[in-house]
Amino acid sequence: MPGFTGKTVLITGAGAGIGAAAAESFAAAGANLALNSVSGSAKKLTEKLTAGGRKAIFAPADVSRPAEVKAMIQQTVAAFGGIDVVVNCAGIVTGGNVEETDEETWGRTMAVNATGTFLVCKYALPYLRKARGVIVNVSSLVAVKGIASRAAYSASKGAVLSLSKAMAADYLGDGVRVNCICPGTVLSPSLEERIAAEENPEAAYQRFVSRQAMGRLGRPEEIAAAILFAASPDVGFMNGANIMVDGAASL
């Protein structure tokens, strides 16, 4: 596991799933953590980590709101003196094709997934530039492969992937690396909730598994391992990369 002792890592969407797994992994690697969620879910994880002797703060914010993002960045800098790594995990999943997607759903999906990533990067970059730091953006398999009934979600995650490559080009001279992770379907709490809400949860679960070439869903910890790899100074030559962690679903 790469070491991040003394490094400050800001993780959005850290309350559950991939974000929470990444937080646990960075904590084990010695990082100082600013854990974000729009609800109080990341607060519980913060309390767990600090009780175990880790350095962590809860940094609440709706990443689609500029004022809240600015406050989150300032809170992190005030607590730890700077920012070395930003991990953008915050996101929402919405369903439907273009005709089934209303304007409100489209707008909210883009606001959280795409604009939220943009805003966090925008306001963190002055500190990342000083640290010659790293951004790791969590996109999705849907950014590179068409999946039915995911129009708004696919568009938003495609924007995250393209934005990541644009930023990698823009900040080469500043020593800021930007990499992207595209997970396949991961058995996260949000997916478990969606499956449980189905009329036939078992059939719904098998439907998700059936589209995975490896015959199983991913685990949050597997995506977290890729995030730490992408952020590690051990792979400092990796910049503008898109790492597919999708169980071969994109083949």
C-alpha positions in Angstrom: 0.0 0.0 0.0 1.4 3.4 -0.9 2.2 5.7 2.0 0.4 9.0 2.5 1.8 9.9 5.9 1.3 13.6 6.6 -0.6 14.2 3.3 -4.0 15.8 3.4 -6.7 14.1 1.4 -10.1 15.6 0.7 -12.7 13.0 -0.3 -16.2 14.0 -1.4 -19.0 11.5 -1.1 -17.1 9.8 1.8 -20.1 8.7 3.8 -20.6 5.3 2.1 -19.5 2.9 -0.7 -16.4 3.8 -2.7 -15.8 7.1 -0.8 -15.9 5.5 2.6 -13.7 2.6 1.5 -11.2 5.1 0.1 -11.3 7.0 3.4 -10.5 3.9 5.3 -7.6 3.0 3.0 -6.1 6.5 3.0 -6.4 6.5 6.8 -4.6 3.2 7.0 -1.8 4.8 4.8 -1.4 7.6 7.3 -3.2 10.5 5.6 -5.0 13.4 7.2 -8.6 13.3 6.0 -11.3 15.8 5.2 -14.4 13.7 4.7 -17.4 15.2 2.9 -21.0 14.2 2.5 -24.1 16.2 1.9 -25.8 14.4 4.8 -24.2 13.4 8.1 -23.1 10.0 6.9 -19.4 10.9 6.6 -19.6 12.3 10.2 -20.0 8.8 11.6 -16.9 7.6 9.7 -15.0 10.6 10.9 -15.8 9.8 14.5 -14.8 6.2 14.0 -11.5 7.2 12.5 -10.6 9.8 15.1 -11.5 7.3 17.8 -8.9 5.0 16.3 -6.3 7.7 16.5 -6.5 8.9 12.9 -6.6 12.6 11.9 -9.9 13.4 10.3 -12.5 16.1 10.0 -16.1 16.1 8.8 -16.5 18.6 6.0 -20.2 18.8 5.0 -21.2 20.4 1.7 -23.4 20.0 -1.3 -20.8 19.9 -4.0 -23.2 21.5 -6.5 -23.3 24.7 -4.5 -20.2 27.0 -5.0 -20.4 28.7 -1.6 -20.5 25.4 0.2 -17.6 24.0 -1.8 -15.5 27.1 -1.0 -16.3 26.7 2.7 -15.4 23.0 2.6 -12.0 23.8 1.0 -11.3 26.5 3.6 -12.3 24.2 6.4 -9.8 21.6 5.2 -7.0 24.1 4.8 -7.7 25.6 8.2 -7.5 22.2 9.8 -4.4 20.8 8.0 -2.6 23.7 6.3 -3.2 22.7 2.7 -4.5 19.9 0.4 -2.4 17.3 -1.3 -5.0 15.0 -2.8 -8.6 15.5 -3.9 -10.8 12.5 -4.6 -14.2 13.3 -6.2 -16.5 10.5 -5.3 -19.7 12.4 -4.7 -22.4 11.5 -7.1 -26.0 10.4 -7.7 -27.4 7.7 -10.0 -30.5 8.4 -12.0 -32.3 6.2 -14.5 -34.3 6.6 -17.7 -33.6 7.3 -21.4 -33.7 10.8 -22.8 -37.5 10.8 -23.2 -38.1 9.4 -19.7 -35.7 11.9 -18.1 -37.3 15.2 -17.1 -35.4 18.5 -17.0 -35.2 18.6 -13.2 -33.6 15.1 -13.1 -31.2 16.0 -15.9 -30.2 19.3 -14.2 -29.7 17.7 -10.7 -27.6 14.8 -12.1 -25.4 17.2 -14.0 -25.2 19.6 -11.1 -23.9 17.0 -8.6 -21.9 14.7 -10.8 -20.3 17.1 -13.3 -20.6 20.5 -11.9 -19.7 19.2 -8.4 -16.5 17.7 -9.7 -15.7 21.0 -11.5 -16.3 23.1 -8.4 -14.3 21.0 -6.0 -11.3 21.0 -8.4 -11.6 24.7 -9.2 -11.4 25.8 -5.6 -8.9 23.2 -4.5 -6.5 23.8 -7.3 -4.7 26.8 -5.7 -3.7 24.5 -2.9 -3.0 21.5 -5.1 -0.7 23.7 -7.2 1.3 24.6 -4.1 1.6 20.9 -3.0 2.1 19.6 -6.6 -0.8 17.4 -5.7 -3.1 14.9 -7.3 -6.8 14.8 -8.3 -8.5 11.5 -8.7 -12.0 11.7 -10.2 -14.4 8.8 -10.0 -16.3 8.5 -13.3 -18.0 5.3 -14.4 -18.1 2.5 -16.9 -21.0 4.4 -18.5 -18.6 7.1 -19.6 -17.1 4.7 -22.2 -19.9 2.1 -22.8 -23.5 2.6 -23.6 -25.8 1.3 -20.8 -29.6 1.4 -21.3 -31.7 3.7 -19.2 -28.9 5.8 -17.9 -29.0 8.9 -20.2 -28.4 11.7 -17.6 -26.0 9.6 -15.5 -24.0 8.6 -18.6 -23.7 12.2 -19.8 -22.6 13.4 -16.4 -19.9 10.8 -16.0 -18.7 11.2 -19.5 -18.2 14.9 -18.6 -16.2 13.9 -15.6 -13.9 11.8 -17.7 -13.4 14.5 -20.4 -12.9 17.1 -17.7 -10.2 15.0 -16.1 -8.2 14.7 -19.3 -8.6 18.5 -19.9 -7.3 19.3 -16.5 -4.4 16.9 -16.8 -3.3 18.9 -19.9 -4.0 22.3 -18.3 -1.9 21.7 -15.2 1.0 19.7 -16.5 3.3 22.7 -16.0 2.1 23.1 -12.4 3.0 19.5 -11.4 -0.6 18.7 -10.6 -1.6 15.2 -11.8 -5.2 14.3 -12.7 -6.3 10.7 -13.1 -9.7 9.1 -13.5 -11.2 5.9 -12.3 -14.1 4.2 -14.1 -15.7 1.5 -11.9 -18.2 -1.0 -13.1 -21.2 -2.0 -11.0 -20.2 -2.0 -7.4 -22.2 -3.5 -4.5 -22.5 -0.2 -2.6 -25.2 0.7 0.0 -27.0 2.9 -2.6 -27.2 -0.1 -5.0 -28.4 -2.3 -2.3 -31.2 0.2 -1.5 -32.2 0.3 -5.2 -32.2 -3.5 -5.4 -34.3 -3.8 -2.2 -36.8 -1.4 -3.6 -37.4 -3.6 -6.6 -40.5 -5.8 -6.8 -38.2 -8.9 -7.0 -34.9 -8.0 -5.3 -33.3 -11.3 -6.1 -34.1 -11.0 -9.8 -32.8 -7.4 -9.8 -29.6 -8.4 -8.2 -29.1 -11.2 -10.8 -29.8 -8.6 -13.5 -26.9 -6.5 -12.3 -24.6 -9.5 -12.0 -25.5 -10.8 -15.4 -24.0 -7.7 -17.2 -20.7 -8.2 -15.4 -18.3 -10.4 -17.5 -16.6 -11.8 -14.3 -19.9 -12.9 -13.0 -19.9 -10.8 -9.8 -20.2 -7.2 -8.7 -17.3 -5.1 -7.6 -16.4 -4.3 -4.0 -15.9 -0.7 -2.8 -12.5 -1.8 -1.4 -11.3 -2.8 -4.9 -12.1 0.6 -6.3 -10.5 2.3 -3.3 -7.3 0.4 -4.1 -7.3 1.8 -7.6 -7.9 5.3 -6.2 -4.8 5.1 -3.9 -2.8 3.8 -6.8 -3.8 6.7 -9.0 -2.9 9.2 -6.2 0.4 7.5 -5.2 3.7 9.3 -5.8 5.0 5.9 -6.8 3.3 6.3 -10.1 4.2 9.9 -10.6 4.6 9.4 -14.3 0.9 8.5 -14.6 -1.1 11.6 -15.6 -4.3 11.9 -17.6 -5.0 8.2 -17.2 -8.3 6.5 -17.1 -8.3 3.3 -15.0 -11.1 0.9 -15.8 -12.0 -1.2 -12.7 -15.1 -2.8 -14.2 -14.7 -6.6 -14.1 -14.0 -6.6 -17.9 -17.4 -5.1 -18.6 -16.0 -2.7 -21.1 -14.3 -5.3 -23.3 
